[in-house]
Amino acid sequence: MTAPEPPGGPAPAARLVAEAVRRGQTVATAESLTGGALAAAIVDVPGASACFEGAVVSYSNRVKAEVLGVPETLLAERGSVDPDVALAMAEGVRRRLGTDWGVSTTGVAGPEPHDGKPVGTVYVGVAGPGGSTVHGLDAPGERAAVRAATVVAALARLTEALVLPDNSQRKSPPGGEE
């Protein structure tokens, strides 16, 4: 038995998979804050294998630098919770796994601040054929709520980018906020 469809249309992960498959495009995730939850949400959708190539869970800065190619100087100067780190992660996973799209999550789930950033500070990076963008999010709540809100936001941002008429992206304003 399948779960009922939520009001307003299909679940965010199902919509993402449907759009990527319809367009013949591939997706990969680079996750820090969400620890694989974003990839899990995508692969929970039947047929996800037609578009999802894989994920890198880069919880440590070493993995962000060595696997995803995030500049070590950027990590040293700004820490991992930064809009430019989110962009570098999304671009890095896209390049590393050879996909059309890369999406990343980095932020502070709590219970304590990290790198001088308060709990709930989140950045989602999206890299695609037309460029890259980053989205800032202030996710209120405790650890589980911040992580869940980040997964939903990442799915929504990637789906939005996929459905743009020319798959174009634009750089967000400095600081990643829109």
Legacy VTK file of the C-alpha trace (Angstrom):
# vtk DataFile Version 3.0
C-alpha trace
ASCII
DATASET POLYDATA
POINTS 178 float
0.000 0.000 0.000
1.403 3.400 -0.911
1.191 6.451 1.274
-1.467 8.986 0.355
-0.319 11.942 -1.679
0.058 15.073 0.433
-2.168 18.076 -0.257
-0.877 20.229 -3.088
0.682 17.466 -5.149
3.274 14.707 -4.905
5.822 14.509 -2.134
8.917 16.657 -2.778
11.219 13.701 -3.487
8.720 12.100 -5.862
8.348 15.359 -7.762
12.131 15.702 -8.051
12.545 12.158 -9.360
9.673 12.567 -11.837
11.133 15.816 -13.210
14.676 14.472 -13.483
13.511 11.288 -15.213
11.226 13.211 -17.563
14.138 15.433 -18.559
16.656 12.580 -18.767
18.927 14.215 -16.183
20.957 12.783 -13.332
21.324 13.886 -9.713
23.839 13.452 -6.876
23.904 14.739 -3.304
26.692 16.070 -1.084
25.560 16.101 2.509
27.010 17.304 5.751
24.197 18.459 8.033
21.681 15.909 6.701
24.042 12.928 6.964
22.512 10.965 4.083
18.861 11.793 4.807
18.524 13.688 1.514
19.808 10.721 -0.496
17.539 8.407 1.509
14.502 10.570 0.699
15.325 10.373 -3.003
15.938 6.612 -3.097
12.704 6.003 -1.190
10.944 6.961 -4.438
10.289 3.998 -6.743
12.203 4.521 -9.983
14.843 6.803 -8.442
17.572 4.654 -9.968
16.695 6.176 -13.342
18.119 9.534 -12.224
19.997 9.204 -8.909
23.681 8.373 -9.230
24.825 8.545 -5.622
25.826 10.596 -2.614
28.815 11.747 -0.635
28.248 12.209 3.081
31.000 14.665 3.924
30.527 15.217 7.617
34.168 16.148 8.164
36.085 18.992 6.573
38.723 16.474 5.465
36.157 14.661 3.313
34.770 17.953 2.007
38.276 18.899 0.861
39.666 15.532 -0.283
36.581 14.036 -1.923
34.504 17.037 -2.989
37.335 19.470 -3.707
36.208 22.198 -1.319
39.239 24.490 -0.957
40.985 23.895 2.365
41.650 27.623 2.669
37.909 28.325 2.428
37.166 25.797 5.150
39.957 27.181 7.351
38.892 30.811 6.904
35.105 30.472 7.104
34.324 27.029 8.469
31.967 24.493 6.979
28.763 26.482 7.512
29.150 28.938 4.675
27.365 29.643 1.376
30.553 29.260 -0.661
31.215 25.888 0.976
27.695 24.782 -0.001
28.373 25.832 -3.610
31.729 24.056 -3.688
30.142 20.889 -2.283
27.361 20.884 -4.906
29.810 21.562 -7.722
32.215 18.964 -6.346
29.691 16.135 -6.152
28.393 16.975 -9.610
31.913 16.802 -11.004
32.989 13.758 -8.947
29.942 11.640 -9.813
29.515 12.975 -13.355
25.902 14.088 -12.986
23.834 16.852 -14.500
22.909 18.149 -11.041
24.512 18.289 -7.626
22.787 19.446 -4.459
24.451 20.012 -1.100
23.521 20.641 2.506
25.619 22.240 5.220
24.576 23.935 8.421
24.082 23.758 12.162
21.556 21.251 13.491
22.525 21.749 17.130
22.288 21.419 19.960
25.117 23.987 20.105
26.280 26.701 17.656
29.076 25.689 15.249
31.751 27.822 13.583
30.164 30.875 15.227
26.823 30.210 13.525
23.595 29.704 15.481
21.539 26.511 15.424
19.258 26.498 12.385
21.683 28.254 10.025
21.602 26.203 6.818
22.891 26.529 3.254
21.707 24.463 0.294
23.846 24.530 -2.836
22.570 23.561 -6.280
24.892 23.077 -9.246
23.601 22.305 -12.718
24.117 22.756 -16.434
23.442 26.497 -16.267
25.541 27.334 -13.211
25.284 27.244 -9.452
23.238 28.891 -6.754
23.048 28.808 -2.986
20.075 29.276 -0.740
20.181 30.294 2.897
17.657 28.902 5.329
16.873 29.693 8.942
15.441 26.399 10.141
13.923 26.695 13.607
13.590 23.874 16.077
15.616 21.076 17.532
18.160 18.925 15.710
15.692 16.570 13.987
13.466 19.445 12.864
16.412 21.390 11.392
17.603 18.324 9.476
14.101 17.498 8.198
13.476 21.090 7.075
16.810 21.047 5.266
15.915 17.893 3.337
12.602 19.420 2.230
14.317 22.689 1.255
17.034 20.903 -0.729
14.482 18.826 -2.641
12.438 21.948 -3.397
15.427 24.018 -4.532
16.745 21.296 -6.817
13.305 20.679 -8.300
12.852 24.416 -8.898
16.183 24.529 -10.717
15.266 21.493 -12.817
12.013 23.000 -14.026
13.429 26.355 -15.089
12.817 26.633 -18.842
16.488 26.501 -19.789
17.833 24.854 -16.619
19.599 28.138 -15.979
20.695 29.184 -12.566
21.871 32.400 -11.133
24.181 33.223 -8.334
22.422 34.283 -5.170
23.295 37.606 -3.599
26.332 37.663 -1.295
25.697 35.730 1.866
23.461 33.267 0.047
20.205 34.756 1.203
17.320 35.362 -1.129
LINES 1 179
178 0 1 2 3 4 5 6 7 8 9 10 11 12 13 14 15 16 17 18 19 20 21 22 23 24 25 26 27 28 29 30 31 32 33 34 35 36 37 38 39 40 41 42 43 44 45 46 47 48 49 50 51 52 53 54 55 56 57 58 59 60 61 62 63 64 65 66 67 68 69 70 71 72 73 74 75 76 77 78 79 80 81 82 83 84 85 86 87 88 89 90 91 92 93 94 95 96 97 98 99 100 101 102 103 104 105 106 107 108 109 110 111 112 113 114 115 116 117 118 119 120 121 122 123 124 125 126 127 128 129 130 131 132 133 134 135 136 137 138 139 140 141 142 143 144 145 146 147 148 149 150 151 152 153 154 155 156 157 158 159 160 161 162 163 164 165 166 167 168 169 170 171 172 173 174 175 176 177
